[in-house]
Amino acid sequence: MRKNKVIQFILIILGITLFIFTYYFSKEKDKVVNIDKNTSDKEVSNLTAGMSNVVEKVNYVGTDNKGTFFELNAGLTEIFKDQPNINNMKVVDAVISMKNGNKIYIKSDRAIYNQLTNDAQFIGNVVITESENTITSENLDLYMSKNLMTAYNNVKYNGVKGFLIADKVDIDILENEANIFMFKKKDRVQVKYKN
């Protein structure tokens, strides 16, 4: 009987200690910074500079001045207060609808989207699909302001006309023309044509 009382007493002390420990440290973690009237704008700016908003399932839609329509979707977007027009996106897909009815689909792990220019940088496992043509790369810069796409780093094209491996491909979206490059002049673009 005496053993039971000792165990109960130890458990009660342990419970009270855990409660106080948890309550005290959770209050410290959720500490609020008080800003009074004497706090300068510079000090407030320094306090809030690193803050951000995270939004799930984001959709942006727009057009350029030449009639090209685009839609950009992300599973998750983070927007920092010091750069409110820049979106850091994860799990990204985009659709570019051309005036002539063609569509270009883009998927990537991440993207950085500029709301002012409608330009985007796609990063990681980039897949670009247009009709029966597919380009994969590690990076893609989409300049809607210039109607230009630049795929680079491990670029592979597989499509109706054949297969290609290069370091960089610049694609004029409106003219449907491409310039293909290697970073080192001595390296050659690898091409295999289909009959």
N, C-alpha and C positions, 0 to 999 in steps of 0.2 A: 504494500500500500504506500509506503513511504517513497519507494522508487518511482511510482506513478506520479506522485506530487512533485518530485524533483524534475522529472521529464516534462510535466505540464508547465512548471515554472520556467524551465529553460526555453521551451517552445514559445511561451508568452513573451519573454524577454527578447528572443530572436525575432518574433513578429513585430514587436514595437520598434526594434532597431531597424529592421527592413523598411517599415513604414516611414520612419523619420528620415532614413538615408534616401529613400526613393523620393519622398516629398521635397526634401531640401535640394537635391541635385536637379530635379525636374524644374524647380523654380529658378535655379541658376541658369539653366539652359534656355528657358523661355524669357530671359531678361529683356525688357523693353528699354530702348534708348530714349530718354526724355530730351526733347528739343524745346527749349524755351525761347522767348522773344530775343534774348541776347545772343543766341547761336547764329553765327554768320552763315550766309548762303554757301560759302566755300566749305564750311564744316558739314553742312547738310549734304552737299554734293558728294563729299568724301564718304559719308556714311551710307549713301544710297547707290554709289557708283557700281558696286558689284551685284546689285539685286537684279533679278530677272523674273520673267513670267514664263511658265511652261504651259503649253496648250496641247491637248490631244486632238487628233483628227482634224487637221487644218486644210482648208481648200482656198486657193487663190485663182482667180480667173481674170484674164485681161486680153488686150489686143495691142498690136503695134500700129503705127500710122500707115502701114501698107496692107492691112486687112488680115494679117496672120493672127489667129486666135490661139491662146494657150490656156491650159489648166494645170495647176501644180497642186499635188496632194502630199501630205506627210502624216505619218502616224503620230509624230511628236515634234513640237516646235518650241524652241527656247528663244525668247526675245529679251535682250539686256536693255536696261533703262538708258544707258549711255549711248546706245545705237538702236533706237526704236524702229528703224526702217530695215534692219538686217535681221533675217530669220535663220537660226541654226536648226536645220531639220534632220530628222531621222526617219528611215524607212520611207523613201521618197519615190513617187512616180509622177510623170508629167505627160501631157498630150499636147502636141502642137498641130493645129488644124490649118492647113494651107488653103489659100484662095481657090486653088484648082481641085480641092477635094481630098488631096493626099493627107495622110496623118503620120506623124512621127511620135513614137512612144519611147519614153526614157524611164529607166528604173535605176536606183542606186541605194546604197546604204545610208548616205548622208548627203546633204546639200546646204549651201549657203545662198540664200535668196535675198536680193536687194529689191525692196518694194518700189523704190523711186525709179529705177531704170528697167525693172523686170528682168534683169540679168541674174543668172544662177551658176554656181559652181557645184557640180555633182562629183561626189567623192566615194570611191570604194565600190567594186563590183558593178560598174556602169554597163547597162545594156540598152542599146539604141536599136529600135526596130522600125523599119519603114517598108511596107508591103512585104516582099519576100526577102528582104535584105536585113542583116543583123550585124551590128558593130559592138564589140565589147572592148572595154578599156578600164583603167583604174581611175581616170579623171575625165571630166567633160566640162568645158566652159561654154555656157549658152549665153550669147549676147543677143538678146531680142532687140536691143537698140540698134544693132548692126546687121541683124538677120544672119548671124554667123554662129556655127558650132565648132569647137576645137576639142577633139578627142585626143588624149595623149597618155603615154605610159602603158605599154603592152597592148597596143591596138591590134585587134583582129577583126577582119571583115569576112563575112560568109554570106554569099548571096547568089543571085541569078547569074551574074557574070563570072563568078569564081571565088577564090579564097585569097586573102591578102594579110600580111603581117607587116606592121610598120611601127614607128615610134610616135608619130603625130599625123593627124588628118584634120584639115580645115575644110568645113563644108558650108557652102553658101546655101542657105535654106531656100531662098527665093529662086535661084537659078538652078538648084539641084546639081551643083558642080563641086568637085572635091580636089584639093591639093594634098599630096601625100609626101611625108618627109621622114627622114631618119635624123636623129640628133647628131650622129658622127658622120662626116662626109664620106668616110671609107666604107661605112655600112651600106648595104643594099636593101631596098624594099623587097620582100619575098612575095611573089605573085604566082598563082596557079589559076589559069583560065579554064572555064568549062566550055565544052563544045556545044 
